[in-house]
Amino acid sequence: MPMDANEIERLIKTALPDAKVEIKDLAGDGDHFAAHVVSPSFAGKTRVQQHKMVYDALGGRMGGTLHALALTTAVA
């Protein structure tokens, strides 16, 4: 069952309450999304660490319920 963009945003904001999150459904199929996440919590962290924080927020849904996520992160 595909994920909803609002659910992805909710999961990320639950884990990173200070984040600004933009989600786009790339293919209109609920399986391929792009996310841009901006958070002060990313300060001092590498890009890999930032991405891990977002993936952790998704609670293991990557590769299962959520097939693909093109992720960009930035420090607020």
CHARMM-style PDB file with segment names, atoms N, HN, CA, C and O in Angstrom:
ATOM      1  N   MET     1       0.853  -1.184   0.000  1.00  0.00      PROA
ATOM      2  CA  MET     1       0.000   0.000   0.000  1.00  0.00      PROA
ATOM      3  C   MET     1       0.895   1.243   0.000  1.00  0.00      PROA
ATOM      4  O   MET     1       1.777   1.367   0.850  1.00  0.00      PROA
ATOM      5  N   PRO     2       0.680   2.151  -0.933  1.00  0.00      PROA
ATOM      6  CA  PRO     2       1.510   3.371  -1.015  1.00  0.00      PROA
ATOM      7  C   PRO     2       1.326   4.274   0.195  1.00  0.00      PROA
ATOM      8  O   PRO     2       0.318   4.221   0.900  1.00  0.00      PROA
ATOM      9  N   MET     3       2.335   5.100   0.405  1.00  0.00      PROA
ATOM     10  HN  MET     3       3.153   5.143  -0.167  1.00  0.00      PROA
ATOM     11  CA  MET     3       2.272   6.083   1.493  1.00  0.00      PROA
ATOM     12  C   MET     3       1.707   7.389   0.968  1.00  0.00      PROA
ATOM     13  O   MET     3       1.776   7.682  -0.225  1.00  0.00      PROA
ATOM     14  N   ASP     4       1.161   8.147   1.856  1.00  0.00      PROA
ATOM     15  HN  ASP     4       1.105   7.910   2.825  1.00  0.00      PROA
ATOM     16  CA  ASP     4       0.639   9.471   1.544  1.00  0.00      PROA
ATOM     17  C   ASP     4       1.706  10.507   1.905  1.00  0.00      PROA
ATOM     18  O   ASP     4       2.399  10.354   2.911  1.00  0.00      PROA
ATOM     19  N   ALA     5       1.843  11.556   1.095  1.00  0.00      PROA
ATOM     20  HN  ALA     5       1.280  11.680   0.277  1.00  0.00      PROA
ATOM     21  CA  ALA     5       2.826  12.611   1.348  1.00  0.00      PROA
ATOM     22  C   ALA     5       2.632  13.230   2.728  1.00  0.00      PROA
ATOM     23  O   ALA     5       3.607  13.577   3.396  1.00  0.00      PROA
ATOM     24  N   ASN     6       1.396  13.369   3.153  1.00  0.00      PROA
ATOM     25  HN  ASN     6       0.604  13.087   2.611  1.00  0.00      PROA
ATOM     26  CA  ASN     6       1.121  13.943   4.471  1.00  0.00      PROA
ATOM     27  C   ASN     6       1.641  13.051   5.594  1.00  0.00      PROA
ATOM     28  O   ASN     6       2.084  13.545   6.630  1.00  0.00      PROA
ATOM     29  N   GLU     7       1.586  11.744   5.386  1.00  0.00      PROA
ATOM     30  HN  GLU     7       1.226  11.342   4.544  1.00  0.00      PROA
ATOM     31  CA  GLU     7       2.087  10.807   6.396  1.00  0.00      PROA
ATOM     32  C   GLU     7       3.610  10.897   6.493  1.00  0.00      PROA
ATOM     33  O   GLU     7       4.165  10.853   7.591  1.00  0.00      PROA
ATOM     34  N   ILE     8       4.282  11.023   5.357  1.00  0.00      PROA
ATOM     35  HN  ILE     8       3.831  11.059   4.465  1.00  0.00      PROA
ATOM     36  CA  ILE     8       5.738  11.180   5.361  1.00  0.00      PROA
ATOM     37  C   ILE     8       6.105  12.453   6.122  1.00  0.00      PROA
ATOM     38  O   ILE     8       6.990  12.437   6.978  1.00  0.00      PROA
ATOM     39  N   GLU     9       5.431  13.540   5.811  1.00  0.00      PROA
ATOM     40  HN  GLU     9       4.713  13.553   5.116  1.00  0.00      PROA
ATOM     41  CA  GLU     9       5.692  14.813   6.488  1.00  0.00      PROA
ATOM     42  C   GLU     9       5.436  14.695   7.985  1.00  0.00      PROA
ATOM     43  O   GLU     9       6.226  15.194   8.787  1.00  0.00      PROA
ATOM     44  N   ARG    10       4.350  14.048   8.369  1.00  0.00      PROA
ATOM     45  HN  ARG    10       3.708  13.643   7.718  1.00  0.00      PROA
ATOM     46  CA  ARG    10       4.005  13.884   9.784  1.00  0.00      PROA
ATOM     47  C   ARG    10       5.086  13.099  10.528  1.00  0.00      PROA
ATOM     48  O   ARG    10       5.479  13.477  11.631  1.00  0.00      PROA
ATOM     49  N   LEU    11       5.565  12.015   9.932  1.00  0.00      PROA
ATOM     50  HN  LEU    11       5.246  11.708   9.035  1.00  0.00      PROA
ATOM     51  CA  LEU    11       6.595  11.198  10.565  1.00  0.00      PROA
ATOM     52  C   LEU    11       7.879  11.993  10.776  1.00  0.00      PROA
ATOM     53  O   LEU    11       8.499  11.920  11.837  1.00  0.00      PROA
ATOM     54  N   ILE    12       8.270  12.753   9.757  1.00  0.00      PROA
ATOM     55  HN  ILE    12       7.766  12.813   8.895  1.00  0.00      PROA
ATOM     56  CA  ILE    12       9.499  13.545   9.863  1.00  0.00      PROA
ATOM     57  C   ILE    12       9.345  14.629  10.915  1.00  0.00      PROA
ATOM     58  O   ILE    12      10.247  14.838  11.727  1.00  0.00      PROA
ATOM     59  N   LYS    13       8.209  15.323  10.908  1.00  0.00      PROA
ATOM     60  HN  LYS    13       7.477  15.154  10.249  1.00  0.00      PROA
ATOM     61  CA  LYS    13       7.996  16.402  11.876  1.00  0.00      PROA
ATOM     62  C   LYS    13       7.833  15.887  13.303  1.00  0.00      PROA
ATOM     63  O   LYS    13       8.130  16.607  14.257  1.00  0.00      PROA
ATOM     64  N   THR    14       7.373  14.670  13.456  1.00  0.00      PROA
ATOM     65  HN  THR    14       7.132  14.086  12.681  1.00  0.00      PROA
ATOM     66  CA  THR    14       7.280  14.085  14.791  1.00  0.00      PROA
ATOM     67  C   THR    14       8.677  13.878  15.362  1.00  0.00      PROA
ATOM     68  O   THR    14       8.916  14.143  16.540  1.00  0.00      PROA
ATOM     69  N   ALA    15       9.601  13.404  14.526  1.00  0.00      PROA
ATOM     70  HN  ALA    15       9.407  13.189  13.569  1.00  0.00      PROA
ATOM     71  CA  ALA    15      10.971  13.164  14.973  1.00  0.00      PROA
ATOM     72  C   ALA    15      11.801  14.439  15.023  1.00  0.00      PROA
ATOM     73  O   ALA    15      12.688  14.580  15.864  1.00  0.00      PROA
ATOM     74  N   LEU    16      11.508  15.363  14.118  1.00  0.00      PROA
ATOM     75  HN  LEU    16      10.787  15.249  13.434  1.00  0.00      PROA
ATOM     76  CA  LEU    16      12.251  16.631  14.021  1.00  0.00      PROA
ATOM     77  C   LEU    16      11.249  17.786  14.045  1.00  0.00      PROA
ATOM     78  O   LEU    16      10.959  18.372  13.002  1.00  0.00      PROA
ATOM     79  N   PRO    17      10.720  18.119  15.226  1.00  0.00      PROA
ATOM     80  CA  PRO    17       9.639  19.106  15.326  1.00  0.00      PROA
ATOM     81  C   PRO    17       9.998  20.489  14.794  1.00  0.00      PROA
ATOM     82  O   PRO    17       9.112  21.252  14.409  1.00  0.00      PROA
ATOM     83  N   ASP    18      11.291  20.822  14.768  1.00  0.00      PROA
ATOM     84  HN  ASP    18      12.011  20.202  15.080  1.00  0.00      PROA
ATOM     85  CA  ASP    18      11.702  22.142  14.292  1.00  0.00      PROA
ATOM     86  C   ASP    18      11.917  22.180  12.774  1.00  0.00      PROA
ATOM     87  O   ASP    18      12.306  23.214  12.232  1.00  0.00      PROA
ATOM     88  N   ALA    19      11.670  21.076  12.097  1.00  0.00      PROA
ATOM     89  HN  ALA    19      11.353  20.236  12.537  1.00  0.00      PROA
ATOM     90  CA  ALA    19      11.962  20.971  10.663  1.00  0.00      PROA
ATOM     91  C   ALA    19      10.892  21.618   9.794  1.00  0.00      PROA
ATOM     92  O   ALA    19       9.703  21.618  10.115  1.00  0.00      PROA
ATOM     93  N   LYS    20      11.362  22.164   8.688  1.00  0.00      PROA
ATOM     94  HN  LYS    20      12.327  22.163   8.427  1.00  0.00      PROA
ATOM     95  CA  LYS    20      10.480  22.570   7.596  1.00  0.00      PROA
ATOM     96  C   LYS    20      10.592  21.460   6.562  1.00  0.00      PROA
ATOM     97  O   LYS    20      11.692  21.110   6.134  1.00  0.00      PROA
ATOM     98  N   VAL    21       9.455  20.909   6.163  1.00  0.00      PROA
ATOM     99  HN  VAL    21       8.561  21.193   6.510  1.00  0.00      PROA
ATOM    100  CA  VAL    21       9.452  19.738   5.290  1.00  0.00      PROA
ATOM    101  C   VAL    21       8.611  20.016   4.052  1.00  0.00      PROA
ATOM    102  O   VAL    21       7.473  20.476   4.149  1.00  0.00      PROA
ATOM    103  N   GLU    22       9.186  19.729   2.886  1.00  0.00      PROA
ATOM    104  HN  GLU    22      10.110  19.356   2.807  1.00  0.00      PROA
ATOM    105  CA  GLU    22       8.450  19.818   1.623  1.00  0.00      PROA
ATOM    106  C   GLU    22       8.507  18.436   0.978  1.00  0.00      PROA
ATOM    107  O   GLU    22       9.586  17.872   0.796  1.00  0.00      PROA
ATOM    108  N   ILE    23       7.342  17.897   0.634  1.00  0.00      PROA
ATOM    109  HN  ILE    23       6.465  18.355   0.781  1.00  0.00      PROA
ATOM    110  CA  ILE    23       7.252  16.581   0.018  1.00  0.00      PROA
ATOM    111  C   ILE    23       6.593  16.720  -1.351  1.00  0.00      PROA
ATOM    112  O   ILE    23       5.591  17.419  -1.501  1.00  0.00      PROA
ATOM    113  N   LYS    24       7.164  16.052  -2.342  1.00  0.00      PROA
ATOM    114  HN  LYS    24       7.978  15.484  -2.220  1.00  0.00      PROA
ATOM    115  CA  LYS    24       6.571  16.017  -3.686  1.00  0.00      PROA
ATOM    116  C   LYS    24       6.439  14.572  -4.128  1.00  0.00      PROA
ATOM    117  O   LYS    24       7.370  13.780  -3.984  1.00  0.00      PROA
ATOM    118  N   ASP    25       5.280  14.235  -4.666  1.00  0.00      PROA
ATOM    119  HN  ASP    25       4.523  14.878  -4.783  1.00  0.00      PROA
ATOM    120  CA  ASP    25       5.056  12.910  -5.248  1.00  0.00      PROA
ATOM    121  C   ASP    25       5.572  12.973  -6.682  1.00  0.00      PROA
ATOM    122  O   ASP    25       4.953  13.607  -7.537  1.00  0.00      PROA
ATOM    123  N   LEU    26       6.692  12.325  -6.947  1.00  0.00      PROA
ATOM    124  HN  LEU    26       7.194  11.810  -6.253  1.00  0.00      PROA
ATOM    125  CA  LEU    26       7.373  12.466  -8.237  1.00  0.00      PROA
ATOM    126  C   LEU    26       6.669  11.776  -9.389  1.00  0.00      PROA
ATOM    127  O   LEU    26       6.724  12.253 -10.523  1.00  0.00      PROA
ATOM    128  N   ALA    27       6.006  10.659  -9.115  1.00  0.00      PROA
ATOM    129  HN  ALA    27       5.961  10.272  -8.194  1.00  0.00      PROA
ATOM    130  CA  ALA    27       5.403   9.892 -10.197  1.00  0.00      PROA
ATOM    131  C   ALA    27       3.883   9.808 -10.103  1.00  0.00      PROA
ATOM    132  O   ALA    27       3.233   9.236 -10.979  1.00  0.00      PROA
ATOM    133  N   GLY    28       3.323  10.372  -9.050  1.00  0.00      PROA
ATOM    134  HN  GLY    28       3.851  10.836  -8.338  1.00  0.00      PROA
ATOM    135  CA  GLY    28       1.875  10.315  -8.872  1.00  0.00      PROA
ATOM    136  C   GLY    28       1.372   8.937  -8.465  1.00  0.00      PROA
ATOM    137  O   GLY    28       0.176   8.657  -8.540  1.00  0.00      PROA
ATOM    138  N   ASP    29       2.308   8.065  -8.028  1.00  0.00      PROA
ATOM    139  HN  ASP    29       3.280   8.293  -7.968  1.00  0.00      PROA
ATOM    140  CA  ASP    29       1.927   6.702  -7.693  1.00  0.00      PROA
ATOM    141  C   ASP    29       1.985   6.392  -6.198  1.00  0.00      PROA
ATOM    142  O   ASP    29       1.686   5.273  -5.780  1.00  0.00      PROA
ATOM    143  N   GLY    30       2.372   7.389  -5.392  1.00  0.00      PROA
ATOM    144  HN  GLY    30       2.615   8.297  -5.732  1.00  0.00      PROA
ATOM    145  CA  GLY    30       2.472   7.173  -3.953  1.00  0.00      PROA
ATOM    146  C   GLY    30       3.663   6.316  -3.548  1.00  0.00      PROA
ATOM    147  O   GLY    30       3.753   5.896  -2.395  1.00  0.00      PROA
ATOM    148  N   ASP    31       4.571   6.052  -4.466  1.00  0.00      PROA
ATOM    149  HN  ASP    31       4.498   6.394  -5.403  1.00  0.00      PROA
ATOM    150  CA  ASP    31       5.750   5.229  -4.185  1.00  0.00      PROA
ATOM    151  C   ASP    31       7.064   5.975  -4.353  1.00  0.00      PROA
ATOM    152  O   ASP    31       8.083   5.574  -3.793  1.00  0.00      PROA
ATOM    153  N   HSD    32       7.045   7.058  -5.122  1.00  0.00      PROA
ATOM    154  HN  HSD    32       6.217   7.384  -5.578  1.00  0.00      PROA
ATOM    155  CA  HSD    32       8.275   7.779  -5.446  1.00  0.00      PROA
ATOM    156  C   HSD    32       8.119   9.244  -5.045  1.00  0.00      PROA
ATOM    157  O   HSD    32       7.355   9.994  -5.652  1.00  0.00      PROA
ATOM    158  N   PHE    33       8.865   9.632  -4.003  1.00  0.00      PROA
ATOM    159  HN  PHE    33       9.485   9.022  -3.510  1.00  0.00      PROA
ATOM    160  CA  PHE    33       8.735  10.975  -3.459  1.00  0.00      PROA
ATOM    161  C   PHE    33      10.084  11.684  -3.440  1.00  0.00      PROA
ATOM    162  O   PHE    33      11.141  11.054  -3.483  1.00  0.00      PROA
ATOM    163  N   ALA    34      10.019  12.997  -3.375  1.00  0.00      PROA
ATOM    164  HN  ALA    34       9.160  13.509  -3.340  1.00  0.00      PROA
ATOM    165  CA  ALA    34      11.185  13.827  -3.085  1.00  0.00      PROA
ATOM    166  C   ALA    34      10.857  14.580  -1.807  1.00  0.00      PROA
ATOM    167  O   ALA    34       9.733  15.045  -1.617  1.00  0.00      PROA
ATOM    168  N   ALA    35      11.843  14.693  -0.937  1.00  0.00      PROA
ATOM    169  HN  ALA    35      12.756  14.315  -1.091  1.00  0.00      PROA
ATOM    170  CA  ALA    35      11.661  15.421   0.311  1.00  0.00      PROA
ATOM    171  C   ALA    35      12.814  16.390   0.485  1.00  0.00      PROA
ATOM    172  O   ALA    35      13.978  16.042   0.289  1.00  0.00      PROA
ATOM    173  N   HSD    36      12.468  17.610   0.858  1.00  0.00      PROA
ATOM    174  HN  HSD    36      11.523  17.893   1.018  1.00  0.00      PROA
ATOM    175  CA  HSD    36      13.468  18.609   1.220  1.00  0.00      PROA
ATOM    176  C   HSD    36      13.195  18.954   2.675  1.00  0.00      PROA
ATOM    177  O   HSD    36      12.122  19.448   3.020  1.00  0.00      PROA
ATOM    178  N   VAL    37      14.186  18.684   3.525  1.00  0.00      PROA
ATOM    179  HN  VAL    37      15.058  18.282   3.244  1.00  0.00      PROA
ATOM    180  CA  VAL    37      14.022  18.870   4.964  1.00  0.00      PROA
ATOM    181  C   VAL    37      15.076  19.865   5.459  1.00  0.00      PROA
ATOM    182  O   VAL    37      16.276  19.670   5.261  1.00  0.00      PROA
ATOM    183  N   VAL    38      14.606  20.929   6.102  1.00  0.00      PROA
ATOM    184  HN  VAL    38      13.631  21.087   6.262  1.00  0.00      PROA
ATOM    185  CA  VAL    38      15.492  21.959   6.650  1.00  0.00      PROA
ATOM    186  C   VAL    38      15.275  21.978   8.154  1.00  0.00      PROA
ATOM    187  O   VAL    38      14.149  22.127   8.628  1.00  0.00      PROA
ATOM    188  N   SER    39      16.380  21.823   8.911  1.00  0.00      PROA
ATOM    189  HN  SER    39      17.295  21.702   8.526  1.00  0.00      PROA
ATOM    190  CA  SER    39      16.245  21.766  10.362  1.00  0.00      PROA
ATOM    191  C   SER    39      17.498  22.271  11.061  1.00  0.00      PROA
ATOM    192  O   SER    39      18.613  21.970  10.636  1.00  0.00      PROA
ATOM    193  N   PRO    40      17.320  23.037  12.130  1.00  0.00      PROA
ATOM    194  CA  PRO    40      18.467  23.419  12.950  1.00  0.00      PROA
ATOM    195  C   PRO    40      19.130  22.196  13.599  1.00  0.00      PROA
ATOM    196  O   PRO    40      20.304  22.253  13.964  1.00  0.00      PROA
ATOM    197  N   SER    41      18.394  21.104  13.742  1.00  0.00      PROA
ATOM    198  HN  SER    41      17.440  21.057  13.445  1.00  0.00      PROA
ATOM    199  CA  SER    41      18.935  19.880  14.332  1.00  0.00      PROA
ATOM    200  C   SER    41      20.066  19.281  13.502  1.00  0.00      PROA
ATOM    201  O   SER    41      20.830  18.457  14.004  1.00  0.00      PROA
ATOM    202  N   PHE    42      20.180  19.680  12.255  1.00  0.00      PROA
ATOM    203  HN  PHE    42      19.559  20.350  11.847  1.00  0.00      PROA
ATOM    204  CA  PHE    42      21.219  19.161  11.369  1.00  0.00      PROA
ATOM    205  C   PHE    42      22.563  19.863  11.568  1.00  0.00      PROA
ATOM    206  O   PHE    42      23.575  19.419  11.026  1.00  0.00      PROA
ATOM    207  N   ALA    43      22.586  20.943  12.333  1.00  0.00      PROA
ATOM    208  HN  ALA    43      21.764  21.303  12.774  1.00  0.00      PROA
ATOM    209  CA  ALA    43      23.822  21.712  12.527  1.00  0.00      PROA
ATOM    210  C   ALA    43      24.931  20.820  13.079  1.00  0.00      PROA
ATOM    211  O   ALA    43      24.728  20.069  14.033  1.00  0.00      PROA
ATOM    212  N   GLY    44      26.100  20.917  12.464  1.00  0.00      PROA
ATOM    213  HN  GLY    44      26.265  21.527  11.689  1.00  0.00      PROA
ATOM    214  CA  GLY    44      27.260  20.158  12.911  1.00  0.00      PROA
ATOM    215  C   GLY    44      27.267  18.696  12.484  1.00  0.00      PROA
ATOM    216  O   GLY    44      28.181  17.952  12.838  1.00  0.00      PROA
ATOM    217  N   LYS    45      26.267  18.282  11.735  1.00  0.00      PROA
ATOM    218  HN  LYS    45      25.524  18.886  11.448  1.00  0.00      PROA
ATOM    219  CA  LYS    45      26.179  16.895  11.290  1.00  0.00      PROA
ATOM    220  C   LYS    45      26.552  16.799   9.805  1.00  0.00      PROA
ATOM    221  O   LYS    45      26.328  17.730   9.030  1.00  0.00      PROA
ATOM    222  N   THR    46      27.120  15.664   9.435  1.00  0.00      PROA
ATOM    223  HN  THR    46      27.303  14.909  10.063  1.00  0.00      PROA
ATOM    224  CA  THR    46      27.429  15.435   8.022  1.00  0.00      PROA
ATOM    225  C   THR    46      26.129  15.200   7.263  1.00  0.00      PROA
ATOM    226  O   THR    46      25.081  14.959   7.862  1.00  0.00      PROA
ATOM    227  N   ARG    47      26.211  15.271   5.952  1.00  0.00      PROA
ATOM    228  HN  ARG    47      27.062  15.466   5.465  1.00  0.00      PROA
ATOM    229  CA  ARG    47      25.027  15.016   5.115  1.00  0.00      PROA
ATOM    230  C   ARG    47      24.509  13.595   5.368  1.00  0.00      PROA
ATOM    231  O   ARG    47      23.299  13.378   5.427  1.00  0.00      PROA
ATOM    232  N   VAL    48      25.406  12.646   5.514  1.00  0.00      PROA
ATOM    233  HN  VAL    48      26.389  12.822   5.466  1.00  0.00      PROA
ATOM    234  CA  VAL    48      24.996  11.259   5.783  1.00  0.00      PROA
ATOM    235  C   VAL    48      24.249  11.171   7.110  1.00  0.00      PROA
ATOM    236  O   VAL    48      23.224  10.495   7.198  1.00  0.00      PROA
ATOM    237  N   GLN    49      24.748  11.842   8.136  1.00  0.00      PROA
ATOM    238  HN  GLN    49      25.581  12.391   8.064  1.00  0.00      PROA
ATOM    239  CA  GLN    49      24.067  11.841   9.433  1.00  0.00      PROA
ATOM    240  C   GLN    49      22.699  12.506   9.342  1.00  0.00      PROA
ATOM    241  O   GLN    49      21.739  12.038   9.955  1.00  0.00      PROA
ATOM    242  N   GLN    50      22.603  13.589   8.584  1.00  0.00      PROA
ATOM    243  HN  GLN    50      23.382  13.969   8.085  1.00  0.00      PROA
ATOM    244  CA  GLN    50      21.321  14.272   8.391  1.00  0.00      PROA
ATOM    245  C   GLN    50      20.314  13.338   7.728  1.00  0.00      PROA
ATOM    246  O   GLN    50      19.165  13.242   8.160  1.00  0.00      PROA
ATOM    247  N   HSD    51      20.753  12.652   6.677  1.00  0.00      PROA
ATOM    248  HN  HSD    51      21.686  12.729   6.326  1.00  0.00      PROA
ATOM    249  CA  HSD    51      19.857  11.743   5.967  1.00  0.00      PROA
ATOM    250  C   HSD    51      19.442  10.585   6.866  1.00  0.00      PROA
ATOM    251  O   HSD    51      18.291  10.152   6.829  1.00  0.00      PROA
ATOM    252  N   LYS    52      20.374  10.082   7.674  1.00  0.00      PROA
ATOM    253  HN  LYS    52      21.310  10.434   7.705  1.00  0.00      PROA
ATOM    254  CA  LYS    52      20.033   8.995   8.595  1.00  0.00      PROA
ATOM    255  C   LYS    52      18.966   9.443   9.583  1.00  0.00      PROA
ATOM    256  O   LYS    52      18.077   8.664   9.927  1.00  0.00      PROA
ATOM    257  N   MET    53      19.043  10.682  10.041  1.00  0.00      PROA
ATOM    258  HN  MET    53      19.765  11.315   9.762  1.00  0.00      PROA
ATOM    259  CA  MET    53      18.027  11.201  10.955  1.00  0.00      PROA
ATOM    260  C   MET    53      16.644  11.161  10.314  1.00  0.00      PROA
ATOM    261  O   MET    53      15.658  10.803  10.959  1.00  0.00      PROA
ATOM    262  N   VAL    54      16.583  11.530   9.042  1.00  0.00      PROA
ATOM    263  HN  VAL    54      17.383  11.821   8.518  1.00  0.00      PROA
ATOM    264  CA  VAL    54      15.294  11.514   8.333  1.00  0.00      PROA
ATOM    265  C   VAL    54      14.830  10.076   8.117  1.00  0.00      PROA
ATOM    266  O   VAL    54      13.664   9.763   8.358  1.00  0.00      PROA
ATOM    267  N   TYR    55      15.727   9.196   7.664  1.00  0.00      PROA
ATOM    268  HN  TYR    55      16.674   9.451   7.468  1.00  0.00      PROA
ATOM    269  CA  TYR    55      15.344   7.800   7.455  1.00  0.00      PROA
ATOM    270  C   TYR    55      14.891   7.147   8.759  1.00  0.00      PROA
ATOM    271  O   TYR    55      13.935   6.372   8.771  1.00  0.00      PROA
ATOM    272  N   ASP    56      15.580   7.464   9.852  1.00  0.00      PROA
ATOM    273  HN  ASP    56      16.356   8.094   9.842  1.00  0.00      PROA
ATOM    274  CA  ASP    56      15.167   6.933  11.160  1.00  0.00      PROA
ATOM    275  C   ASP    56      13.760   7.408  11.508  1.00  0.00      PROA
ATOM    276  O   ASP    56      12.974   6.661  12.091  1.00  0.00      PROA
ATOM    277  N   ALA    57      13.446   8.650  11.150  1.00  0.00      PROA
ATOM    278  HN  ALA    57      14.085   9.256  10.677  1.00  0.00      PROA
ATOM    279  CA  ALA    57      12.114   9.200  11.421  1.00  0.00      PROA
ATOM    280  C   ALA    57      11.027   8.421  10.681  1.00  0.00      PROA
ATOM    281  O   ALA    57       9.879   8.378  11.122  1.00  0.00      PROA
ATOM    282  N   LEU    58      11.394   7.810   9.561  1.00  0.00      PROA
ATOM    283  HN  LEU    58      12.327   7.846   9.204  1.00  0.00      PROA
ATOM    284  CA  LEU    58      10.420   7.063   8.761  1.00  0.00      PROA
ATOM    285  C   LEU    58      10.192   5.649   9.304  1.00  0.00      PROA
ATOM    286  O   LEU    58       9.374   4.896   8.776  1.00  0.00      PROA
ATOM    287  N   GLY    59      10.912   5.306  10.345  1.00  0.00      PROA
ATOM    288  HN  GLY    59      11.576   5.918  10.774  1.00  0.00      PROA
ATOM    289  CA  GLY    59      10.647   4.070  11.072  1.00  0.00      PROA
ATOM    290  C   GLY    59      10.702   2.799  10.247  1.00  0.00      PROA
ATOM    291  O   GLY    59       9.833   1.942  10.407  1.00  0.00      PROA
ATOM    292  N   GLY    60      11.670   2.642   9.383  1.00  0.00      PROA
ATOM    293  HN  GLY    60      12.376   3.338   9.253  1.00  0.00      PROA
ATOM    294  CA  GLY    60      11.825   1.403   8.627  1.00  0.00      PROA
ATOM    295  C   GLY    60      10.901   1.260   7.434  1.00  0.00      PROA
ATOM    296  O   GLY    60      10.811   0.176   6.859  1.00  0.00      PROA
ATOM    297  N   ARG    61      10.218   2.312   7.050  1.00  0.00      PROA
ATOM    298  HN  ARG    61      10.291   3.193   7.518  1.00  0.00      PROA
ATOM    299  CA  ARG    61       9.305   2.226   5.907  1.00  0.00      PROA
ATOM    300  C   ARG    61      10.019   2.301   4.560  1.00  0.00      PROA
ATOM    301  O   ARG    61       9.457   1.920   3.534  1.00  0.00      PROA
ATOM    302  N   MET    62      11.268   2.798   4.566  1.00  0.00      PROA
ATOM    303  HN  MET    62      11.725   3.108   5.400  1.00  0.00      PROA
ATOM    304  CA  MET    62      12.033   2.878   3.311  1.00  0.00      PROA
ATOM    305  C   MET    62      12.260   1.472   2.761  1.00  0.00      PROA
ATOM    306  O   MET    62      12.637   0.561   3.500  1.00  0.00      PROA
ATOM    307  N   GLY    63      12.031   1.305   1.473  1.00  0.00      PROA
ATOM    308  HN  GLY    63      11.725   2.045   0.874  1.00  0.00      PROA
ATOM    309  CA  GLY    63      12.220   0.014   0.846  1.00  0.00      PROA
ATOM    310  C   GLY    63      11.030  -0.912   1.010  1.00  0.00      PROA
ATOM    311  O   GLY    63      10.982  -1.981   0.403  1.00  0.00      PROA
ATOM    312  N   GLY    64      10.079  -0.509   1.819  1.00  0.00      PROA
ATOM    313  HN  GLY    64      10.118   0.361   2.312  1.00  0.00      PROA
ATOM    314  CA  GLY    64       8.864  -1.299   2.016  1.00  0.00      PROA
ATOM    315  C   GLY    64       7.672  -0.493   1.547  1.00  0.00      PROA
ATOM    316  O   GLY    64       7.378  -0.428   0.353  1.00  0.00      PROA
ATOM    317  N   THR    65       6.985   0.124   2.509  1.00  0.00      PROA
ATOM    318  HN  THR    65       7.225   0.071   3.479  1.00  0.00      PROA
ATOM    319  CA  THR    65       5.837   0.967   2.197  1.00  0.00      PROA
ATOM    320  C   THR    65       6.238   2.142   1.323  1.00  0.00      PROA
ATOM    321  O   THR    65       5.490   2.555   0.436  1.00  0.00      PROA
ATOM    322  N   LEU    66       7.412   2.672   1.577  1.00  0.00      PROA
ATOM    323  HN  LEU    66       8.019   2.336   2.297  1.00  0.00      PROA
ATOM    324  CA  LEU    66       7.934   3.804   0.815  1.00  0.00      PROA
ATOM    325  C   LEU    66       9.058   3.286  -0.078  1.00  0.00      PROA
ATOM    326  O   LEU    66      10.144   2.958   0.400  1.00  0.00      PROA
ATOM    327  N   HSD    67       8.788   3.219  -1.366  1.00  0.00      PROA
ATOM    328  HN  HSD    67       7.906   3.486  -1.755  1.00  0.00      PROA
ATOM    329  CA  HSD    67       9.725   2.609  -2.309  1.00  0.00      PROA
ATOM    330  C   HSD    67      10.955   3.472  -2.568  1.00  0.00      PROA
ATOM    331  O   HSD    67      12.079   2.972  -2.536  1.00  0.00      PROA
ATOM    332  N   ALA    68      10.751   4.770  -2.826  1.00  0.00      PROA
ATOM    333  HN  ALA    68       9.838   5.176  -2.852  1.00  0.00      PROA
ATOM    334  CA  ALA    68      11.878   5.637  -3.178  1.00  0.00      PROA
ATOM    335  C   ALA    68      11.669   7.041  -2.626  1.00  0.00      PROA
ATOM    336  O   ALA    68      10.568   7.589  -2.670  1.00  0.00      PROA
ATOM    337  N   LEU    69      12.764   7.614  -2.101  1.00  0.00      PROA
ATOM    338  HN  LEU    69      13.659   7.169  -2.066  1.00  0.00      PROA
ATOM    339  CA  LEU    69      12.720   8.960  -1.569  1.00  0.00      PROA
ATOM    340  C   LEU    69      14.000   9.700  -1.976  1.00  0.00      PROA
ATOM    341  O   LEU    69      15.092   9.377  -1.509  1.00  0.00      PROA
ATOM    342  N   ALA    70      13.849  10.682  -2.840  1.00  0.00      PROA
ATOM    343  HN  ALA    70      12.962  10.945  -3.219  1.00  0.00      PROA
ATOM    344  CA  ALA    70      14.970  11.550  -3.204  1.00  0.00      PROA
ATOM    345  C   ALA    70      15.043  12.610  -2.106  1.00  0.00      PROA
ATOM    346  O   ALA    70      14.151  13.449  -1.979  1.00  0.00      PROA
ATOM    347  N   LEU    71      16.106  12.561  -1.324  1.00  0.00      PROA
ATOM    348  HN  LEU    71      16.830  11.879  -1.427  1.00  0.00      PROA
ATOM    349  CA  LEU    71      16.180  13.374  -0.119  1.00  0.00      PROA
ATOM    350  C   LEU    71      17.257  14.453  -0.224  1.00  0.00      PROA
ATOM    351  O   LEU    71      18.392  14.179  -0.613  1.00  0.00      PROA
ATOM    352  N   THR    72      16.883  15.675   0.127  1.00  0.00      PROA
ATOM    353  HN  THR    72      15.961  15.897   0.443  1.00  0.00      PROA
ATOM    354  CA  THR    72      17.844  16.751   0.301  1.00  0.00      PROA
ATOM    355  C   THR    72      17.616  17.338   1.680  1.00  0.00      PROA
ATOM    356  O   THR    72      16.481  17.456   2.140  1.00  0.00      PROA
ATOM    357  N   THR    73      18.716  17.705   2.339  1.00  0.00      PROA
ATOM    358  HN  THR    73      19.639  17.609   1.965  1.00  0.00      PROA
ATOM    359  CA  THR    73      18.628  18.276   3.679  1.00  0.00      PROA
ATOM    360  C   THR    73      19.468  19.547   3.739  1.00  0.00      PROA
ATOM    361  O   THR    73      20.404  19.730   2.961  1.00  0.00      PROA
ATOM    362  N   ALA    74      19.116  20.415   4.674  1.00  0.00      PROA
ATOM    363  HN  ALA    74      18.355  20.266   5.306  1.00  0.00      PROA
ATOM    364  CA  ALA    74      19.856  21.642   4.876  1.00  0.00      PROA
ATOM    365  C   ALA    74      19.670  22.096   6.328  1.00  0.00      PROA
ATOM    366  O   ALA    74      18.697  21.742   6.994  1.00  0.00      PROA
ATOM    367  N   VAL    75      20.634  22.887   6.789  1.00  0.00      PROA
ATOM    368  HN  VAL    75      21.424  23.174   6.248  1.00  0.00      PROA
ATOM    369  CA  VAL    75      20.564  23.457   8.134  1.00  0.00      PROA
ATOM    370  C   VAL    75      19.816  24.776   8.048  1.00  0.00      PROA
ATOM    371  O   VAL    75      20.082  25.595   7.168  1.00  0.00      PROA
ATOM    372  N   ALA    76      18.879  24.978   8.966  1.00  0.00      PROA
ATOM    373  HN  ALA    76      18.663  24.313   9.681  1.00  0.00      PROA
ATOM    374  CA  ALA    76      18.109  26.238   8.983  1.00  0.00      PROA
ATOM    375  C   ALA    76      18.967  27.382   9.458  1.00  0.00      PROA
ATOM    376  OT1 ALA    76      18.495  28.516   9.538  1.00  0.00      PROA
TER     377      ALA     76
END
